[in-house]
Amino acid sequence: TDAASWHGDDEFDNVCFAYESRPEIVLNEVNLAIHVGERVGIIGESGGGKSTLVQLLLRFYQPISGTILLDGVDVTKFSLKDYRKLFGVVSQSIELFSGSIKDNIMYPDTDKVIAAARCACAHDFIEKLPDGYDTVIGENGISLSGGQRQRIAIARALIRRPKIIILDEATSALDQETEQCINSFLSEISRDTTLIVLSHRMSIIRQMDKVYEIKNKIIKEVRT
């Protein structure tokens, strides 16, 4: 099936998961539906299963029971390469390489690179660098601050216009000013784009349409 024709409704149907190396259940009987255009926040203690939920959605792991569905179809029925094109992911652990900022955003069209950087609140600091978008950064962006690295990673996720954007603790290193900018971006992002945010920052979580908490291996909708 052509990935461009997929709507992007995701559903966890009674999903259970445990790592092969450890017998204990990590997530138990997860039932969760995420519809196109929704903003969904997921909270919970560190190590409680938030990132595991995302890794299951991205098919890095397979459930031991239950099914994950895309538009009502078992995700294992789709080409993994095409399926992952639906997603733009920004994690707390950001991988940048030694090259220019433009190369790290990974797109040949300069205008689109700048547009993505503006959306990610990165354009202003990039323009102030010695060579702007052609500035070469060290391995893993060693010459940049944590917040600057995260903003570049967000721009890189945005530029392909994915149907589903996942921010996995991706705003942890932002200062207050940049956080306000990112909050503005979250409110303006296209309403046909689904947003899944794993975060402890309540200023961001409060913007979500739905908020779920993972606690004691189960997930439930909560109010914030």
N, C-alpha and C positions, 0 to 999 in steps of 0.2 A: 504494500500500500504506500502511496506517495505521502511522505511526511507533511508536505504542504497542505494536504487535505485534512489532517487531523485537527480536531478542535482543541484538545488538551485537557479534557476532564480526567482527573486521576481519582482512583478509589482503592483504598485498602479494604479488602473483604476478609475479616476474621484472620488477620495475618499474625503468625507467631514466628519468632526468630530466636535462634541461639547460635553462637559461634561454634565451629567444629571443635576447636581446642578446649572449649569449656561447655559442660553439659547444661548449665543453668539457663533458663529462659531469660532473654534480655527484653523482648517485647512480647506481650501476651494478648492475643485476641484483639488486635488493633482493627477498629472499624472507623474509617475516615474518608470523607468525600471532599475533594477540592475541585471546584468548578471554575471554568474559564473566567478570567477577570477578577477573581476573588483575591483579597489580601489576607493571608493566613499567617498568624503568629504562632510559634511553638516555643513554649517555655519549659523549664525543668532544671533540676540540678545537674551540674557537670557530671558527665559519665552516666546520666540517666537514660540515654537512648535517643536523644534528639538527632545527633549526627547519623546514628545507625538507621533511623527512619529515612533520612535523605539518601543514604547509601543504598537502601533497599529500593527506593523510588528510582534511583539512577541505574539500578541493576548491577551494582558492584557485588551484591550478595543476593541470594535467593531465600525466600521464606522457607521454613521447615514445614509450614502448613498455611493454608489460606492462599489468596490470590491478590495480585496487584493488577488493576485494570486501567487501560487507557481507552477513553471513549467506549467503555463497556466491553473491551476485548482484552484478554490476558496479554500482558506486556511481553511475555516470552514468545508470542506469535510474530513480533515485529523484528526487523533487522536492528541489531544493537546500535550500529552506526547511525542509522536514520533516526532511531528513537532518541538518542542522546542529542541530536541536533535541535530537539525541542527546548533544551535547557541551556540557560546561562547560569553558571555557578560561581559564586565568590565565597571562598572559605577564609577562616581566620589564618590559615597557613598559606601565604601567598607566594607563588613561584614566579619570579621575574628573571630574565636572563640578561647578560651583559650585552647591551645593544642600545639603540635609540629608544626613546619613549614611544615614538610612532611605531617602531617595530614590535614593541611589547604590547601595544594595543592591537597589533596584528590585523591591519587592513591597509590596502594600497591607496585608497581614496582619502586624500588629506582632509577634504571637507567633511567627510563622514567621521574621520578620527576626531576632528575638532568638535563636531556636534556631540559625539559620545562623551568626550571629555567635559564639555559644558554640562551635560546632564549629570555627570558624576562629580560635579563641582571640582574638577581638576584643572580646567583650562587656565585659570588665573595664576596658579603657582607654576604651571608649565611654561607660560609665557615669560615669567620672570627668570627662568633658568638661562644660562649663558647662550645655548643654542636652541632654545625653545623645544619644539617637538623632536628636533634632531639631536638633543642632548643625550649623550651616551651615559647610561647608568651602570653601576657595577653589578656583579652577580647578585641576584636576589634583591636588586635595588638598594644596595648597601649605602649609597649616597643619599637616599631619600628617608624621610621620616616614616613611621608606621602608618600614619594617616594618609600620607601621600601615596605610599604603596597600595593601600587599600582603595584609594580613589582611582588609581590606574587600573587595578583589577576590576573594579566596577565598570569602568569605561570599556574594558575588553569584553566583559560579559554582555554589555548592552549593544555593542556594535553590530552583532549578528541579528539583532532584533528577535531574540528567542521568544517562544510563546510562554515559557515558564522561567522566571528568574528566582534563584534560590540564594539568599544571603545567610550563610552559616556562620554566625558570630562575626560577620564581615564588617561590622561597625565598631568593633571593640577598641580600636586604636585611634578613633577620631576625637579631635578636640571639640569643644562646645560649639564653636562657630561653624565648623565643617559639619557637625552633627545636625545643626539647624538647616544647613544647605541640603544635606541628604534627606532630611525630613520633608523638605519642600519638593525634592525630586520624587520621593515616594508618593506624594499626593498628586503629582502631575503625570506620572507614568501612564501610558496608554491603558485604557480600561479593558482592552481585549488581551492584555498581558496579565498572566497570573503571577502573583508574588508570594513566595514562601519565605518567611523571616524567622530565623532561630536567633534569639537575642535575649539578653538580660536588661537591655535598656528600655525602660517603660515608656519613655517619650516616643520611641519608635513603635513599640508593641501596641500602644493605645490607638495608633492609626489603623490598625488592622480591622478587617470586617469580622473576623472570627479569631479567637485565641484558644489554643489547646495546650493543656499541661500534661507532660509525661511524668507520672509518679507511680512508684511501685510497679513498674513494668507495664502499666496500662495508660491509655490516653483518654482524656475527656475534655470536653469544651468547658471553658471557665470564663468568668467575667473579670475585667480588669478595672 
